[in-house]
Amino acid sequence: MPYVNIRVTREGVTAEQKQQLIAGVTELLERVLNKKPATTFVVIDEVDTDNWGAGGESVTVIRKREAAAR
């Protein structure tokens, strides 16, 4: 019974994109590990950019800097 947790920043991931992720991960586990789709669980968590950091900075700060550089 596989459980896959996908975490992305809350920046406009659509319901269609989420469905594609769920279907794709489920298919991958079936193909590679011979896992049954009916018992494969995929959870997508959306995390606010203030709560996600990289390189010592929040993604909010990184995105603002990237936007100012454009």
C-alpha positions in Angstrom: 0.0 0.0 0.0 2.2 2.9 -1.2 1.8 6.4 0.2 3.3 9.3 -1.7 3.3 12.8 -0.3 4.0 15.6 -2.8 4.6 19.1 -1.4 4.5 22.2 -3.6 4.5 25.9 -2.8 1.0 27.4 -3.0 1.5 29.3 -6.2 -1.4 28.4 -8.5 -1.1 24.7 -9.1 -4.4 23.9 -10.8 -6.8 21.0 -10.1 -5.9 19.6 -13.5 -2.2 19.6 -12.7 -2.9 17.9 -9.4 -4.9 15.3 -11.1 -2.0 14.7 -13.6 0.4 14.3 -10.7 -1.9 11.8 -9.0 -2.4 9.8 -12.1 1.2 9.9 -13.1 2.6 8.8 -9.8 0.0 6.1 -9.5 0.9 4.8 -13.0 4.6 4.9 -12.2 4.2 2.8 -9.1 2.1 0.3 -11.0 4.6 0.1 -13.8 7.8 0.0 -11.8 6.8 -1.7 -8.6 3.7 -3.6 -9.7 1.6 -1.8 -7.1 -2.2 -1.8 -7.4 -3.7 1.6 -8.3 -6.6 1.0 -5.9 -4.3 0.8 -2.9 -1.9 3.6 -3.9 -2.4 6.8 -2.0 -1.1 10.2 -3.3 -1.4 13.3 -1.1 -0.6 16.8 -2.4 0.2 19.5 0.2 0.4 23.1 -0.8 2.7 25.1 1.5 2.6 28.9 1.8 5.8 30.4 0.4 6.5 32.0 3.9 6.7 28.4 5.2 9.2 27.1 2.6 12.8 28.0 2.6 15.9 27.4 0.5 19.4 28.7 1.0 18.5 30.4 4.3 15.6 32.4 2.8 11.9 31.9 2.5 10.5 31.3 -1.0 8.5 34.6 -0.6 11.8 36.5 -0.3 13.4 34.6 -3.2 10.3 35.2 -5.5 10.3 39.0 -4.6 14.0 39.3 -5.5 13.5 37.4 -8.8 10.5 39.6 -9.7 12.6 42.8 -9.0 15.4 41.5 -11.2 13.1 41.2 -14.2 
